[in-house]
Amino acid sequence: MKKALTRRAAAPYLFAAALVMAALTALSCGGQGASPQGTSRTVQSAQRIKSDGSRDITIGFSIATDTFIIERWNKDMKIFTGAVKELGAEVLVQLSAGGTKEQIAQINFLVNRQIDVLVVIAHDTEMIAGAIKQVRDAGIPVVAYDRMIMGVPIDAYISFDNVEVGRLFGRALTAAVPRGRYLVVNGSVRDINSSLVNAGLHEILDPLVASGRIQIGEEIWLQEWSFDEALEKIGAVFNKSTDFDAISCGNDQIAAAAIQLLSERRLAGRVAVVGQDADLISCQRVVEGTQLMTVYKPLAKLATRAAGLAVAIATQSAFPHDALLENKSGTLIPSYIEAPLAVGKDNMDDTIIRDGFHSAEDVYRNILHKGEN
């Protein structure tokens, strides 16, 4: 009964996830670019004319600060900003002070600075729709970065395959724990990605639940991507029972909370835990054996591609998309989707360390690197 209630509470998010998953079947890799859809553009008048006749391009980048404190967003911002500058444009970064209201105020500030394109990591992927419509009505194209903005047409969306992230969670856990009791801790209900990850996870888990091989003892959702909230809510579950063999965590901060609580009960390493984002501490825990797997997202590829996309839109240049996805606006959104990778102890060196995402010295800081004497 608990599981049914939890799934029912998540129904609006799962519906949105189903829409996006259905649209993934309509992949379109033709020569169409990322030109704005239905936007009366005033980009040319917004661009500043330099003495040599060329135009300055300014990209506005709005990041919700409750996500910015997460390690990975620092990497996204630095790579994106550097790549935009390499392309000869400028970036104005605004970090909203808290929730959606504060982010909207920061977006208004960027619009008043006559930006040519707005790139947004949305705090709430549905509540922000009204503000985004006003931005596009002003003739400024909008790119949703990593989180699809719902309910309003936008010019482009760029992210990783979040449904596949959930599948990677499920595959890793079921390989390690083919029979047992699972706890599912989903990410923020304000973020459509949480629903997409959840859908991919259940794609793997549900057949095994139906066969009786695994049981989902509890499934919970967080309001925010918050270590503290995860600590509180997982702690409440553990106060009732710690009889779990596997824990699926929406990201590595949630996984960190779960592992801290497991450690306090001398269960760390005995329960399989997965997360995403390849935070340094999670990578350390993977090689140490207290976290089974983290999903690595090659941020350099995503952020660099996003920079090229934003500049292409500003200059009205072609930038062929990977897919056309639904976002409950009645308009298919040109989308750019990168592949995530599951990283465990056995392939840490060949992925995260090889790419320079973290150094071997940092990842293996607490243990002897396998290549050292």
C-alpha positions as CSV (number, residue, x, y, z in Angstrom):
1,M,0.0,0.0,0.0
2,K,2.9,2.4,0.8
3,K,4.3,1.9,-2.7
4,A,1.0,2.5,-4.4
5,L,0.6,5.8,-2.5
6,T,4.1,6.9,-3.3
7,R,3.7,6.2,-7.0
8,R,0.3,7.9,-7.1
9,A,1.9,11.0,-5.6
10,A,4.5,11.0,-8.3
11,A,1.9,10.6,-11.1
12,P,2.1,14.1,-12.6
13,Y,5.9,13.8,-12.9
14,L,5.6,10.3,-14.4
15,F,3.1,11.6,-16.9
16,A,5.5,14.3,-18.0
17,A,8.3,11.7,-18.2
18,A,6.1,9.5,-20.4
19,L,5.5,12.4,-22.8
20,V,9.3,13.0,-23.2
21,M,10.0,9.3,-23.5
22,A,7.4,8.9,-26.2
23,A,9.0,11.8,-28.1
24,L,12.4,10.0,-28.0
25,T,11.0,7.6,-30.6
26,A,10.7,10.5,-33.0
27,L,14.4,11.1,-33.4
28,S,15.2,13.5,-36.2
29,C,18.8,13.8,-37.3
30,G,18.3,15.6,-40.5
31,G,19.8,18.9,-41.5
32,Q,17.5,21.1,-39.4
33,G,19.2,23.5,-37.1
34,A,18.3,25.2,-33.9
35,S,16.5,28.2,-35.3
36,P,13.9,29.7,-33.0
37,Q,10.3,28.5,-33.4
38,G,7.6,31.1,-33.6
39,T,9.8,33.8,-32.0
40,S,9.7,37.3,-33.3
41,R,13.4,37.9,-33.1
42,T,15.1,41.2,-32.4
43,V,18.5,39.7,-31.9
44,Q,20.1,41.8,-34.6
45,S,19.1,45.0,-33.0
46,A,20.2,43.7,-29.6
47,Q,23.7,43.0,-30.7
48,R,26.3,45.7,-30.3
49,I,28.2,46.9,-33.4
50,K,32.0,47.0,-33.0
51,S,34.3,49.4,-34.9
52,D,35.2,46.7,-37.4
53,G,31.6,46.1,-38.3
54,S,31.3,42.8,-36.4
55,R,28.7,42.3,-33.7
56,D,29.3,41.4,-30.0
57,I,27.3,38.5,-28.8
58,T,26.3,38.1,-25.1
59,I,24.9,34.9,-23.7
60,G,23.0,35.1,-20.4
61,F,23.4,32.0,-18.2
62,S,20.9,31.7,-15.3
63,I,21.7,29.1,-12.7
64,A,19.6,28.3,-9.6
65,T,21.8,28.5,-6.6
66,D,20.4,25.6,-4.7
67,T,21.7,23.5,-7.6
68,F,24.9,25.6,-8.0
69,I,26.2,24.4,-4.6
70,I,26.4,20.9,-6.1
71,E,29.9,20.1,-7.3
72,R,29.0,19.4,-10.9
73,W,27.4,22.8,-11.7
74,N,30.6,24.5,-10.9
75,K,32.2,22.5,-13.6
76,D,29.4,23.2,-16.1
77,M,29.6,26.9,-15.6
78,K,33.4,27.1,-16.0
79,I,33.5,24.9,-19.1
80,F,30.5,26.7,-20.7
81,T,31.9,30.2,-20.0
82,G,35.3,29.3,-21.3
83,A,33.9,27.7,-24.5
84,V,31.7,30.7,-25.2
85,K,34.6,33.0,-24.9
86,E,36.7,30.8,-27.2
87,L,33.9,31.3,-29.8
88,G,34.3,35.1,-29.5
89,A,31.2,35.8,-27.4
90,E,30.7,36.9,-23.8
91,V,28.7,35.4,-20.9
92,L,26.8,37.0,-18.2
93,V,26.2,34.6,-15.3
94,Q,23.5,35.1,-12.7
95,L,23.0,32.9,-9.7
96,S,19.5,33.1,-8.3
97,A,19.3,33.6,-4.5
98,G,17.0,30.7,-3.8
99,G,13.8,29.6,-5.4
100,T,11.9,30.2,-8.7
101,K,10.9,33.8,-7.7
102,E,14.6,34.8,-7.2
103,Q,15.6,33.1,-10.5
104,I,13.0,35.0,-12.4
105,A,14.3,38.3,-11.0
106,Q,17.8,37.3,-12.2
107,I,16.4,36.4,-15.6
108,N,14.8,39.8,-15.8
109,F,18.1,41.4,-15.0
110,L,19.8,39.5,-17.8
111,V,17.0,40.5,-20.3
112,N,17.5,44.2,-19.4
113,R,21.2,43.8,-20.2
114,Q,20.2,43.0,-23.8
115,I,21.5,39.5,-24.0
116,D,21.2,37.7,-27.3
117,V,20.4,34.2,-26.0
118,L,19.3,33.0,-22.5
119,V,20.6,29.7,-21.2
120,V,18.7,28.4,-18.2
121,I,19.2,25.8,-15.5
122,A,15.7,26.0,-14.1
123,H,15.0,25.7,-10.4
124,D,11.4,24.6,-11.1
125,T,10.9,23.3,-14.6
126,E,7.2,24.1,-14.7
127,M,6.8,27.2,-12.5
128,I,9.3,29.1,-14.6
129,A,7.2,28.8,-17.8
130,G,5.5,32.2,-17.6
131,A,8.8,34.1,-17.3
132,I,10.3,32.1,-20.2
133,K,7.4,33.0,-22.4
134,Q,8.0,36.7,-21.6
135,V,11.6,36.3,-22.5
136,R,10.8,34.7,-25.9
137,D,8.0,37.3,-26.5
138,A,10.8,39.9,-26.2
139,G,12.6,38.2,-29.1
140,I,15.3,36.5,-27.0
141,P,15.8,32.7,-27.7
142,V,15.9,30.4,-24.8
143,V,18.0,27.2,-24.3
144,A,17.1,24.8,-21.4
145,Y,20.4,23.5,-20.0
146,D,20.2,20.0,-18.5
147,R,16.5,20.4,-17.4
148,M,13.7,20.6,-19.9
149,I,11.5,23.7,-19.3
150,M,7.9,22.5,-19.4
151,G,4.7,24.0,-20.7
152,V,6.1,26.7,-23.0
153,P,7.9,26.6,-26.4
154,I,11.6,27.1,-26.2
155,D,14.3,27.2,-28.8
156,A,16.5,24.3,-27.7
157,Y,17.1,21.8,-24.9
158,I,20.5,20.2,-24.2
159,S,21.1,17.5,-21.6
160,F,22.1,13.9,-21.0
161,D,19.8,11.0,-21.6
162,N,18.2,11.0,-18.1
163,V,16.0,8.0,-18.8
164,E,19.2,6.1,-19.5
165,V,20.6,7.3,-16.2
166,G,17.8,5.5,-14.5
167,R,18.4,2.4,-16.5
168,L,22.0,2.5,-15.5
169,F,21.0,2.7,-11.8
170,G,18.7,-0.3,-12.3
171,R,21.2,-2.4,-14.2
172,A,24.0,-1.9,-11.7
173,L,21.8,-2.6,-8.7
174,T,20.1,-5.7,-10.1
175,A,23.5,-7.1,-11.2
176,A,24.9,-6.6,-7.7
177,V,21.6,-7.5,-5.9
178,P,19.5,-9.7,-8.1
179,R,17.3,-10.6,-5.2
180,G,16.5,-8.4,-2.2
181,R,14.7,-5.4,-0.8
182,Y,15.3,-2.0,-2.4
183,L,14.9,1.6,-1.2
184,V,14.3,4.2,-3.9
185,V,15.2,7.8,-3.1
186,N,14.2,10.1,-6.0
187,G,15.4,13.6,-6.6
188,S,13.5,16.9,-6.6
189,V,9.9,16.8,-7.6
190,R,10.5,20.3,-9.1
191,D,12.9,18.8,-11.7
192,I,11.5,16.8,-14.6
193,N,14.8,14.9,-14.7
194,S,13.8,13.2,-11.5
195,S,10.8,11.7,-13.2
196,L,12.9,10.7,-16.2
197,V,15.5,8.9,-14.1
198,N,12.6,7.3,-12.1
199,A,11.0,6.0,-15.3
200,G,14.3,4.5,-16.5
201,L,14.9,2.9,-13.1
202,H,11.4,1.3,-13.0
203,E,11.8,0.1,-16.6
204,I,14.6,-2.2,-15.2
205,L,13.1,-2.9,-11.7
206,D,9.4,-3.5,-12.4
207,P,9.8,-6.8,-14.2
208,L,11.8,-8.1,-11.3
209,V,9.3,-6.8,-8.8
210,A,6.6,-8.6,-10.8
211,S,8.6,-11.8,-10.7
212,G,9.0,-11.5,-6.9
213,R,12.8,-11.4,-7.1
214,I,13.1,-8.0,-5.6
215,Q,10.8,-5.9,-3.4
216,I,10.7,-2.1,-3.3
217,G,10.3,-1.6,0.5
218,E,10.1,2.2,0.3
219,E,10.1,4.8,-2.4
220,I,10.4,8.5,-1.5
221,W,10.7,11.9,-3.3
222,L,12.6,15.0,-2.2
223,Q,11.4,18.6,-2.6
224,E,14.9,19.8,-3.5
225,W,18.2,18.3,-4.5
226,S,19.3,18.6,-0.9
227,F,21.7,16.6,1.2
228,D,20.0,17.7,4.4
229,E,16.6,16.8,3.2
230,A,17.8,13.4,2.0
231,L,19.5,12.9,5.4
232,E,16.2,13.6,7.2
233,K,13.9,11.6,4.9
234,I,16.2,8.6,4.6
235,G,16.8,8.8,8.3
236,A,13.0,8.6,8.9
237,V,12.9,5.4,6.8
238,F,15.8,3.9,8.6
239,N,14.2,4.6,12.0
240,K,11.4,2.2,10.9
241,S,13.7,-0.3,9.2
242,T,17.2,-0.8,7.8
243,D,16.3,-4.0,6.1
244,F,17.5,-2.9,2.6
245,D,19.9,-4.6,0.3
246,A,20.1,-1.8,-2.3
247,I,19.4,1.9,-2.4
248,S,18.9,3.9,-5.6
249,C,19.7,7.6,-5.0
250,G,18.7,10.4,-7.3
251,N,22.2,11.9,-7.3
252,D,25.5,11.7,-5.4
253,Q,24.6,14.1,-2.7
254,I,21.6,11.9,-1.9
255,A,23.9,8.9,-2.0
256,A,26.3,10.7,0.4
257,A,23.4,11.1,2.9
258,A,22.4,7.5,2.5
259,I,26.0,6.3,3.0
260,Q,26.5,8.5,6.1
261,L,23.4,7.0,7.7
262,L,24.5,3.5,6.7
263,S,28.0,4.2,8.3
264,E,26.4,5.3,11.5
265,R,24.7,1.9,11.6
266,R,27.8,0.0,10.5
267,L,26.1,-1.0,7.2
268,A,28.2,1.0,4.7
269,G,29.6,-1.3,2.0
270,R,27.0,-4.0,2.9
271,V,24.2,-2.2,1.0
272,A,24.6,-1.4,-2.7
273,V,24.2,2.3,-3.3
274,V,24.1,4.2,-6.6
275,G,24.0,7.9,-7.6
276,Q,24.9,10.2,-10.4
277,D,27.2,13.2,-11.2
278,A,30.6,11.6,-10.3
279,D,31.2,13.9,-7.4
280,L,34.8,13.5,-6.1
281,I,33.7,12.1,-2.7
282,S,31.4,9.6,-4.5
283,C,34.2,8.5,-6.8
284,Q,36.4,8.0,-3.7
285,R,33.6,5.9,-2.1
286,V,33.3,3.8,-5.3
287,V,36.9,2.8,-5.3
288,E,36.8,2.3,-1.5
289,G,33.7,0.0,-1.8
290,T,31.0,2.0,0.1
291,Q,29.2,3.2,-3.1
292,L,28.6,0.7,-5.9
293,M,28.4,3.0,-8.9
294,T,28.1,6.6,-9.9
295,V,26.8,7.8,-13.3
296,Y,29.4,9.9,-15.0
297,K,28.2,12.7,-17.4
298,P,31.0,14.0,-19.6
299,L,30.4,17.6,-18.8
300,A,33.1,19.0,-21.1
301,K,31.2,17.5,-24.0
302,L,27.9,18.8,-22.9
303,A,29.0,22.3,-21.9
304,T,31.1,22.8,-24.9
305,R,28.3,21.7,-27.2
306,A,25.9,24.0,-25.3
307,A,28.2,27.0,-25.9
308,G,28.3,26.2,-29.7
309,L,24.6,25.9,-29.7
310,A,24.0,29.2,-27.9
311,V,26.3,31.1,-30.3
312,A,24.8,29.4,-33.3
313,I,21.3,30.5,-32.3
314,A,22.6,34.1,-31.7
315,T,24.1,34.2,-35.1
316,Q,21.2,32.3,-36.8
317,S,23.6,29.5,-37.9
318,A,22.6,25.9,-38.4
319,F,23.2,23.5,-35.5
320,P,21.6,20.1,-36.3
321,H,19.7,18.5,-33.5
322,D,19.6,14.9,-32.3
323,A,15.9,14.7,-31.5
324,L,12.6,16.6,-31.3
325,L,11.1,16.3,-27.8
326,E,7.8,17.2,-26.3
327,N,7.6,19.5,-23.3
328,K,3.8,19.8,-22.9
329,S,3.8,23.1,-24.9
330,G,2.4,21.6,-28.2
331,T,5.7,22.3,-29.9
332,L,8.5,19.8,-30.5
333,I,11.8,21.1,-29.1
334,P,15.1,20.7,-30.9
335,S,17.1,18.7,-28.5
336,Y,20.8,17.7,-28.0
337,I,21.3,14.6,-26.0
338,E,24.6,13.2,-24.7
339,A,25.1,9.7,-23.3
340,P,25.9,9.0,-19.6
341,L,28.2,6.3,-18.4
342,A,28.0,4.0,-15.5
343,V,31.3,4.1,-13.5
344,G,32.3,1.5,-10.9
345,K,35.5,0.4,-9.3
346,D,36.6,-1.5,-12.4
347,N,36.3,1.3,-15.0
348,M,37.1,4.4,-12.9
349,D,40.6,4.8,-14.5
350,D,39.3,4.3,-18.0
351,T,36.6,7.0,-17.7
352,I,36.7,9.7,-15.1
353,I,40.4,9.7,-14.6
354,R,41.3,9.3,-18.3
355,D,39.1,12.3,-19.1
356,G,40.7,14.4,-16.4
357,F,37.3,14.9,-14.7
358,H,39.1,14.0,-11.4
359,S,42.8,13.1,-10.9
360,A,43.9,9.6,-9.8
361,E,45.6,11.2,-6.8
362,D,42.3,12.7,-5.6
363,V,40.2,9.7,-6.3
364,Y,42.6,7.2,-4.7
365,R,43.6,9.6,-1.9
366,N,42.3,7.3,0.8
367,I,43.6,4.0,-0.6
368,L,46.7,2.8,-2.4
369,H,46.3,3.3,-6.2
370,K,46.3,-0.1,-7.8
371,G,49.2,0.9,-10.1
372,E,51.5,2.0,-7.2
373,N,53.9,0.0,-5.1
